[in-house]
Protein backbone atom coordinates (compact mmCIF):
# COMPACT_ATOMS: atom_id res chain seq x y z
CA UNK A 1 0.00 0.00 0.00
CA UNK A 2 1.28 3.47 -0.91
CA UNK A 3 2.24 5.39 2.22
CA UNK A 4 1.75 9.15 2.31
CA UNK A 5 3.18 11.45 4.97
CA UNK A 6 1.02 14.52 5.66
CA UNK A 7 2.82 17.31 7.54
CA UNK A 8 0.05 19.69 8.56
CA UNK A 9 -0.57 21.50 11.86
CA UNK A 10 -4.24 22.33 11.21
CA UNK A 11 -6.06 19.33 12.66
CA UNK A 12 -9.17 19.77 10.50
CA UNK A 13 -7.19 19.94 7.25
CA UNK A 14 -4.97 17.05 8.31
CA UNK A 15 -8.05 14.96 9.05
CA UNK A 16 -9.59 15.92 5.67
CA UNK A 17 -6.44 14.87 3.84
CA UNK A 18 -6.12 11.65 5.81
CA UNK A 19 -9.76 10.62 5.45
CA UNK A 20 -9.92 11.34 1.74
CA UNK A 21 -6.63 9.60 0.96
CA UNK A 22 -7.49 6.56 3.06
CA UNK A 23 -10.81 6.32 1.20
CA UNK A 24 -8.74 6.15 -2.00
CA UNK A 25 -6.58 3.32 -0.74
CA UNK A 26 -3.59 5.18 0.69
CA UNK A 27 -1.90 4.52 4.02
CA UNK A 28 -1.56 7.93 5.69
CA UNK A 29 0.68 9.11 8.52
CA UNK A 30 0.08 12.59 9.96
CA UNK A 31 2.64 14.85 11.63
CA UNK A 32 1.76 18.24 13.12
CA UNK A 33 5.27 19.74 13.05
CA UNK A 34 8.18 19.79 10.66
CA UNK A 35 10.50 18.06 13.12
CA UNK A 36 8.04 15.24 13.73
CA UNK A 37 7.52 14.90 9.99
CA UNK A 38 11.25 14.58 9.38
CA UNK A 39 11.56 11.97 12.13
CA UNK A 40 8.82 9.91 10.49
CA UNK A 41 10.41 10.34 7.07
CA UNK A 42 13.80 9.23 8.39
CA UNK A 43 12.29 5.91 9.46
CA UNK A 44 11.68 5.15 5.78
CA UNK A 45 8.91 3.59 3.69
CA UNK A 46 7.34 6.94 2.73
CA UNK A 47 6.18 7.14 -0.89
CA UNK A 48 4.99 10.77 -1.04
CA UNK A 49 4.72 13.86 1.17
CA UNK A 50 1.95 16.45 1.50
CA UNK A 51 3.50 19.48 3.12
CA UNK A 52 2.25 22.74 4.60
CA UNK A 53 4.53 25.78 4.63
CA UNK A 54 3.25 27.48 7.79
CA UNK A 55 4.36 24.93 10.36
CA UNK A 56 4.76 25.89 14.03
CA UNK A 57 8.44 25.00 14.39
CA UNK A 58 10.27 25.09 11.04
CA UNK A 59 8.83 26.32 7.77
CA UNK A 60 7.80 23.87 5.10
CA UNK A 61 10.43 25.17 2.69
CA UNK A 62 13.17 23.90 4.99
CA UNK A 63 11.42 20.56 5.42
CA UNK A 64 11.08 20.21 1.64
CA UNK A 65 14.75 20.98 1.14
CA UNK A 66 15.84 18.37 3.69
CA UNK A 67 13.60 15.67 2.24
CA UNK A 68 14.66 16.47 -1.31
CA UNK A 69 18.33 16.09 -0.38
CA UNK A 70 17.60 12.48 0.56
CA UNK A 71 14.84 11.34 -1.75
CA UNK A 72 13.16 11.87 -5.12
CA UNK A 73 9.65 10.92 -3.93
CA UNK A 74 6.80 13.30 -4.87
CA UNK A 75 6.43 16.32 -2.58
CA UNK A 76 3.26 18.41 -2.84
CA UNK A 77 2.90 21.69 -0.99
CA UNK A 78 -0.63 22.30 0.33
CA UNK A 79 -0.65 25.78 1.77
CA UNK A 80 -2.56 28.99 2.32
CA UNK A 81 0.35 31.03 0.92
CA UNK A 82 -0.81 32.27 -2.46
CA UNK A 83 1.95 34.62 -3.64
CA UNK A 84 3.86 33.88 -6.82
CA UNK A 85 7.08 34.36 -4.85
CA UNK A 86 6.19 31.55 -2.43
CA UNK A 87 5.05 29.32 -5.26
CA UNK A 88 8.24 29.80 -7.25
CA UNK A 89 10.31 29.29 -4.11
CA UNK A 90 8.55 26.02 -3.31
CA UNK A 91 8.88 24.66 -6.83
CA UNK A 92 12.45 25.87 -7.01
CA UNK A 93 13.31 23.83 -3.93
CA UNK A 94 12.22 20.68 -5.72
CA UNK A 95 8.54 20.32 -4.85
CA UNK A 96 6.52 18.56 -7.53
CA UNK A 97 3.35 20.59 -7.06
CA UNK A 98 1.87 23.55 -5.19
CA UNK A 99 -1.80 23.41 -4.15
CA UNK A 100 -3.42 26.45 -2.56
CA UNK A 101 -5.92 26.22 0.29
CA UNK A 102 -8.86 25.93 0.27
CA UNK A 103 -8.49 23.00 -2.09
CA UNK A 104 -10.66 20.34 -3.66
CA UNK A 105 -9.68 17.01 -2.03
CA UNK A 106 -10.58 15.14 -5.23
CA UNK A 107 -8.17 17.31 -7.21
CA UNK A 108 -5.51 16.86 -4.52
CA UNK A 109 -5.86 13.09 -4.79
CA UNK A 110 -5.77 13.18 -8.59
CA UNK A 111 -2.59 15.25 -8.57
CA UNK A 112 -0.95 12.98 -6.03
CA UNK A 113 -1.80 9.91 -8.09
CA UNK A 114 -0.43 11.57 -11.22
CA UNK A 115 2.90 12.39 -9.56
CA UNK A 116 3.18 8.89 -8.11
CA UNK A 117 2.42 7.36 -11.51
CA UNK A 118 5.15 9.23 -13.36
CA UNK A 119 7.59 8.60 -10.51
CA UNK A 120 6.94 4.88 -10.67
CA UNK A 121 7.05 4.80 -14.46
CA UNK A 122 10.50 6.39 -14.52
CA UNK A 123 11.68 3.94 -11.87
CA UNK A 124 10.26 0.95 -13.68
CA UNK A 125 10.78 1.54 -17.38
CA UNK A 126 14.55 1.44 -17.55
CA UNK A 127 16.37 -0.51 -20.23
CA UNK A 128 19.71 -1.00 -18.59
CA UNK A 129 23.02 -2.50 -19.49
CA UNK A 130 24.26 -5.49 -17.52
CA UNK A 131 26.92 -3.77 -15.46
CA UNK A 132 25.36 -0.32 -15.14
CA UNK A 133 28.56 1.32 -16.40
CA UNK A 134 27.22 2.32 -19.81
CA UNK A 135 24.99 5.42 -19.80
CA UNK A 136 21.46 5.09 -21.13
CA UNK A 137 21.75 8.50 -22.81
CA UNK A 138 24.96 10.21 -23.82
CA UNK A 139 25.41 13.54 -25.60
CA UNK A 140 28.73 15.37 -25.55
CA UNK A 141 30.04 15.17 -21.99
CA UNK A 142 26.54 14.57 -20.61
CA UNK A 143 25.76 11.05 -19.41
CA UNK A 144 22.43 9.91 -17.96
CA UNK A 145 22.08 6.65 -16.02
CA UNK A 146 18.36 6.02 -15.64
CA UNK A 147 18.34 3.10 -13.20
CA UNK A 148 20.94 4.72 -10.98
CA UNK A 149 19.10 8.06 -11.28
CA UNK A 150 22.42 9.80 -11.90
CA UNK A 151 23.60 12.50 -14.28
CA UNK A 152 27.23 13.33 -15.04
CA UNK A 153 29.08 15.95 -17.00
CA UNK A 154 32.48 14.47 -17.54
CA UNK A 155 33.51 12.96 -14.22
CA UNK A 156 31.36 15.29 -12.09
CA UNK A 157 27.97 14.10 -10.90
CA UNK A 158 25.19 16.67 -11.23
CA UNK A 159 22.77 16.22 -8.34
CA UNK A 160 19.21 16.79 -9.52
CA UNK A 161 15.84 16.71 -7.83
CA UNK A 162 13.33 14.13 -9.00
CA UNK A 163 11.46 16.59 -11.20
CA UNK A 164 14.65 18.07 -12.68
CA UNK A 165 15.82 14.57 -13.55
CA UNK A 166 12.49 13.71 -15.18
CA UNK A 167 12.54 16.93 -17.21
CA UNK A 168 16.11 16.37 -18.44
CA UNK A 169 15.36 12.72 -19.20
CA UNK A 170 12.26 13.61 -21.20
CA UNK A 171 14.01 16.28 -23.27
CA UNK A 172 17.14 14.20 -23.85
CA UNK A 173 15.00 11.20 -24.84
CA UNK A 174 13.42 13.30 -27.61
CA UNK A 175 16.43 15.10 -29.13
CA UNK A 176 15.94 18.04 -31.48
CA UNK A 177 12.18 18.13 -30.89
CA UNK A 178 10.52 21.35 -29.68
CA UNK A 179 8.07 21.05 -26.78
CA UNK A 180 5.88 23.86 -25.49
CA UNK A 181 5.82 24.68 -21.79
CA UNK A 182 2.21 23.51 -21.68
CA UNK A 183 3.11 20.16 -23.23
CA UNK A 184 6.08 19.67 -20.91
CA UNK A 185 3.93 20.43 -17.88
CA UNK A 186 1.31 17.92 -18.96
CA UNK A 187 3.87 15.23 -19.77
CA UNK A 188 6.17 15.62 -16.75
CA UNK A 189 3.56 16.54 -14.14
CA UNK A 190 0.75 14.61 -15.89
CA UNK A 191 -1.75 17.37 -15.22
CA UNK A 192 -3.53 19.93 -17.36
CA UNK A 193 -1.38 23.03 -17.52
CA UNK A 194 -4.06 25.42 -16.17
CA UNK A 195 -1.69 28.37 -16.53
CA UNK A 196 1.18 26.76 -14.61
CA UNK A 197 3.83 27.94 -17.08
CA UNK A 198 6.08 29.26 -14.31
CA UNK A 199 6.55 25.73 -13.03
CA UNK A 200 8.32 24.64 -16.21
CA UNK A 201 10.38 27.83 -16.44
CA UNK A 202 11.64 27.47 -12.87
CA UNK A 203 12.69 23.86 -13.37
CA UNK A 204 14.39 24.52 -16.71
CA UNK A 205 16.37 27.42 -15.22
CA UNK A 206 17.44 25.38 -12.19
CA UNK A 207 18.39 22.48 -14.45
CA UNK A 208 20.54 24.74 -16.60
CA UNK A 209 22.21 26.27 -13.54
CA UNK A 210 23.15 22.85 -12.19
CA UNK A 211 24.43 21.58 -15.53
CA UNK A 212 26.53 24.74 -15.79
CA UNK A 213 28.41 23.84 -12.62
CA UNK A 214 30.84 22.21 -15.04
CA UNK A 215 32.65 24.11 -17.79
CA UNK A 216 32.17 24.70 -20.65
CA UNK A 217 28.68 26.17 -20.55
CA UNK A 218 25.93 23.62 -21.15
CA UNK A 219 23.91 24.85 -24.12
CA UNK A 220 22.02 21.75 -25.26
CA UNK A 221 18.74 22.82 -23.63
CA UNK A 222 17.64 25.57 -25.96
CA UNK A 223 14.83 28.08 -25.64
CA UNK A 224 12.83 28.29 -28.85
CA UNK A 225 11.23 31.69 -28.40
CA UNK A 226 7.47 31.61 -28.67
CA UNK A 227 7.44 27.81 -28.86
CA UNK A 228 9.16 26.21 -25.84
CA UNK A 229 12.31 24.16 -25.34
CA UNK A 230 14.34 21.50 -27.12
CA UNK A 231 17.35 19.36 -26.36
CA UNK A 232 19.93 19.75 -29.10
CA UNK A 233 21.62 16.40 -29.52
CA UNK A 234 25.37 16.25 -29.90
CA UNK A 235 26.30 15.54 -33.49
CA UNK A 236 29.56 13.71 -33.86
N, C-alpha and C positions, 0 to 999 in steps of 0.2 A: 504494500500500500504506500502511495506517495505521501511523504511526511512534510508538512508545511509548518514553518515557524512564523508565528505572528508576534511582532514586537509592537505593542500598542498599550498606552497607559489609560485610555478611556475604556472603562469596563463595558459600556454598552456597545461600543464599536467593536471591541475585541470579541464580545459574545456574538455579535452579528456575523463577523467574519468566520468565527469558529463554527457556528451553527450552519451557515450556508455551505461552507466548504465540506463539513462532515456529511451534509445531505447529498453532496456530490461525490462522495467516496474518498475524501482525503482524510488523512490522520493529522490532526492539528494540535500543536503545542503553543501555548500562549505565555508570553513574558511581558511584564508591565514596565520594565526598565531596560535600558540598553545593556547594562552590565549583566543582568540576568539572561538577556537574549544571547549575548556572546558566550556565556557559560554553557547554555544549552547547545549552541552551535558547536562549540568546541568538543562536545561529547560525540558529535558525528551523527550520521544517518539523517541529515536534513536535506531535502530535495529542492526547496524553494523558501524564500523569505518574503513576508509582507512586512513593511517597515514604515513606521511613522517617523516624522522628523522631530516633532516637538515632544521629546521624551524628558522625564523629570531629572535625569542624571547627566547623560551625555546626549548630544544631538544625533539624530538619525544619520546625518552625513558621515560622522565619524564611525558609526557602527557599520554603515555601508562600506566605507573604505577598508575597515579591518576585515570584514567578511570577504570582500573582493580580493584582497591580498592572498587569501587562502583558498578560494574556491571560485569556480565559474558558474555555480548554480544561479538560476534566475532570482533577481532581487527586484521587487516592485515596491516603490514608495506609494503609500496611501496617506495623504496628508491634507491638512487644511491650508497649507501655504500655497498660494495661487500665483505668485509673481513669476515672471519669465526668468528672472535671475535665479530663483530657487530651483526652478525646473531644469534650467541648463546646468546648474551646479550639480544637481542630483544625477542627471544623465551623464555628465562629464566625469563623475566619480565611478561610473561603471554600472549604474542601475539599468535594468532592462526596460523599465516602464515607470510612469509617474501618473498616478491617479489622484484626482482632487476630490476631497470631501465637500459636500455629501456625494456619495457615489452609488451607482446601481450595483448591488451585489451580484446580479447575473452577469453584468459586463465584467466585473472584477474577476469572476470565476472563468469567464471565457478568455480573458487576457492571460490569466495564469496558465490555463490549459494550453494556450497557443505558445507561450514561452517555454513551457515544459516540453511540448512536442518538438519544437525546433532544436532545443537543447539535446533531447534524446536522439533525434535524427542525426545530428552531427556527431554524436558519440558512437552511434551504431553503424552508420553507413561509411565505412572507412576501408577502402581497398588498401592493403598495407603489404609492404615487402616482408620477407621472412625475418630479417634481422633488425628491421626498424632503422637501419642506417641510411637508407636511400630516401630522400624527401619525396613526398607525394606530388608536390608542385615546386618547380624551380624556375626562376627567372632572374637572370643576372646573378647578383650575390644574394638574392632572396631565396630562402628555402623554407617550405612549410611542411611540417610533419603532423598529419591530421590525428592519428591515434595518440601520439604523445602530446598533442595540443601545444606544440612548440613552433616558434618562428625564429629564424636566424637571418641576420645579415652578416655574411662572412662567418666569422667564428663567434660573433656576439649574439646572444639570445635576446630577443625583443619580447619583453613581458607584456602581454596583452590581456585585457579583460575578456570575458566570454563573448560579449557582443562585438568588441573590436575584432576578435579572432574570426567570428562568424562573418562579419562584413568583409574582411580581407579575403577570407576563404571564398566567399561568393564571387567577389570581383575577379580574383585570380583564377577561379574556375571557369570564368567566361571572358577570356582575354579579348581585348579590342572591341568589346560590345559596350554600347552606351546605355546606361540605366538611369531613369529619372529618380529623383529623391522619393517620389511617391511610390514607385515600383520597388525601390530598395527597402523602404519602410515596410511595405506589405510582405515582401519576401523574407526579410530578416526577422521582423517582429511578428509576422503573420497576423497582422491586423489591418483594417482599413486605415488609410493615412489620416483622415479627419483633420487635416491641417497641421500634422505633426512634423513639418519639414525641418524644424530646428533640431529634432532628434538625430536625423541623418547627418546634418551639417556638423553637429558637435562631435559625433563619433568619427567622421571622416577626418576632421581637423586633429583630433587626439591621435588617431591612427598615424597620420602623417608625421606628427611631432615625434612619436615614439620611433617610427622607422628612420627618422632623421637624426636619431642619436648616434648613428654611424655615418661617417663620411664615405663617399660623396653623397650629396643630397639625393634623397629618394624621390624620383619624379614619375614613377610608373602610374600612380593614381592621379589621373588627370581630371580637371574640371572642364566639362564641355558646356560652355556658358549657354544658358537658356534650355539645356537639355538634361544635365545631370553629371554622372561620373563614369569613367571607364578605366580599366586596368590595361595599360599598354604593355603587351608581352615583349620580352626581350627577343630580338631577332638576331640570331647568330649566323 
